Amino acid sequence: MTDAAGTFAAAFGALFVAHSVGDHWVQTSWQAARKGDRSRTGLVACGRHVLGLTATKIVLLLVAVAVLGLDVSVTGVAVGLGLDAATHYWADRRHTLAGLSKVCRKTEFHVLGTPAHEHHPVDAGGKFAPTLGTGAYALDQSFHHLWLFVAALIIAAV
């Protein structure tokens, strides 16, 4: 058995790794390309992504629980992962996080690395040079990390 601080640390570590795996390896190209569409297809793509992501988090969390003997409750895990899934879905609809960035006066950073930014990356010929290093991606990931922290707190405390 572990104390709450140890459970939090182990749960956060498991969820952080599972988030990265689920967001980048489990998510399909179809889901990634369409999850932000304001259509039924976008809703389905985002839902499927979050289901796969949450399943990945459950598996890695269960491994940590089994190997480390973590003291967690079904309620804590369900509430923590449920909140994480809901917030992940909300952010990955894309227009929602773009709206939040506007409210927080982060629009310029949100478009960093895209053609919408006045200092977007260019190739030797002066044409837009796509990159994964965008402000939108950084804001997306930091938003998810915040909720992983909250989920791990809930898992450890409930």
C-alpha atoms as one frame of an Amber mdcrd trajectory, in Angstrom:
protein
   0.000   0.000   0.000   1.124   3.549  -0.743   0.233   6.884   0.770  -1.789
   9.498  -1.136   1.314  11.383  -2.317   2.868   8.204  -3.707  -0.400   7.221
  -5.337  -0.705  10.684  -6.896   2.862  10.568  -8.246   2.469   7.080  -9.706
  -0.988   7.821 -11.138   0.224  11.060 -12.699   3.227   9.319 -14.226   1.070
   6.548 -15.671  -1.503   8.996 -17.019   1.140  11.303 -18.489   2.790   8.481
 -20.428  -0.580   7.037 -21.460  -1.676  10.467 -22.653   1.341  10.780 -24.918
   0.922   7.248 -26.273  -2.835   7.659 -26.743  -2.593  11.088 -28.347   0.201
  10.179 -30.756   0.272   6.396 -31.308  -3.282   5.183 -30.623  -5.102   8.074
 -32.297  -5.648   7.353 -35.981  -4.855   9.788 -38.771  -8.578   9.851 -39.600
  -9.422  10.902 -36.031  -6.650  13.519 -35.898  -7.674  15.072 -39.206 -11.408
  15.218 -38.474 -11.919  15.559 -34.700 -12.156  19.334 -34.954 -14.686  19.376
 -37.811 -17.938  21.058 -36.878 -19.967  18.142 -38.179 -21.283  14.767 -37.102
 -18.078  13.266 -38.520 -16.042  15.556 -36.242 -18.075  14.547 -33.203 -17.588
  10.852 -33.991 -13.870  11.229 -34.758 -13.257  13.070 -31.490 -15.348  10.564
 -29.552 -13.419   7.619 -30.981 -10.130   9.333 -30.222 -11.112   9.983 -26.602
 -12.326   6.385 -26.188  -8.988   5.005 -27.415  -7.083   7.515 -25.326  -9.055
   6.698 -22.184  -8.641   2.959 -22.760  -4.874   3.521 -23.004  -4.939   5.449
 -19.716  -6.939   2.700 -18.011  -4.489   0.014 -19.123  -1.371   1.890 -18.001
  -2.998   2.977 -14.738  -4.025  -0.626 -13.996  -0.470  -1.784 -14.647   0.837
   0.810 -12.178  -1.817  -0.162  -9.620  -0.955  -3.857  -9.935   2.826  -3.519
  -9.943   3.075  -0.830  -7.253   0.140  -1.904  -5.085  -1.491   1.518  -5.336
  -4.483   2.144  -3.107  -7.124   3.517  -5.481 -10.901   3.283  -5.533 -13.118
   2.500  -8.487 -14.946   5.769  -7.798 -11.742   7.825  -7.780 -10.538   6.253
 -11.014 -13.934   6.660 -12.690 -14.327  10.296 -11.640 -10.725  11.202 -12.429
 -10.673   9.551 -15.851 -14.209  10.719 -16.624 -13.251  14.346 -15.988 -10.057
  13.892 -17.977 -11.969  12.377 -20.909 -14.582  15.143 -20.888 -11.998  17.931
 -20.840  -9.895  16.189 -23.486 -12.921  15.883 -25.760 -13.787  19.557 -25.190
 -10.282  20.769 -26.064  -9.870  18.464 -29.059 -12.920  19.868 -30.800 -10.356
  22.621 -31.593 -12.722  25.603 -31.937 -13.314  25.414 -28.181  -9.629  25.719
 -27.296  -9.201  28.433 -29.942 -12.045  30.306 -28.227 -10.407  29.883 -24.825
  -7.117  31.169 -26.219  -8.959  34.233 -27.507 -10.575  34.871 -24.104  -7.153
  34.484 -22.453  -5.575  36.825 -25.012  -3.388  34.041 -26.392  -4.602  34.197
 -30.008  -1.228  35.283 -31.374   0.470  32.382 -29.612  -2.315  29.998 -30.684
  -1.603  30.686 -34.378   2.202  30.598 -33.940   3.733  28.264 -36.500   0.778
  28.510 -38.894   0.219  30.657 -41.992  -2.100  32.854 -39.883   0.879  34.155
 -37.881   2.788  37.057 -39.421   6.097  35.369 -38.600   5.170  31.886 -39.808
   7.944  29.481 -40.772   9.023  29.556 -44.419  11.218  27.434 -46.627  14.157
  28.730 -48.673  11.719  29.878 -51.372   9.632  31.913 -48.919   6.662  29.506
 -48.937   4.969  28.301 -45.745   6.934  25.460 -44.141   4.565  23.293 -42.067
   5.732  22.259 -38.606   4.281  20.406 -35.641   5.704  23.107 -33.394   2.612
  25.288 -33.292   1.198  27.413 -30.517  -2.102  25.551 -30.864  -0.339  22.243
 -30.164   1.498  23.669 -27.148  -1.709  25.130 -25.695  -3.559  21.855 -26.388
  -0.958  19.722 -24.638  -0.578  22.040 -21.642  -4.394  22.087 -21.230  -4.403
  18.271 -21.227  -1.507  18.138 -18.744  -3.440  20.372 -16.340  -6.355  17.934
 -16.389  -4.044  14.923 -15.996  -2.821  16.591 -12.811  -6.413  17.058 -11.601
  -7.321  13.473 -12.536  -4.326  12.101 -10.623  -5.277  14.186  -7.574  -8.805
  12.796  -7.692  -7.547   9.234  -8.156  -5.242   9.610  -5.143  -7.737  11.409
  -2.889 -11.073   9.659  -3.527
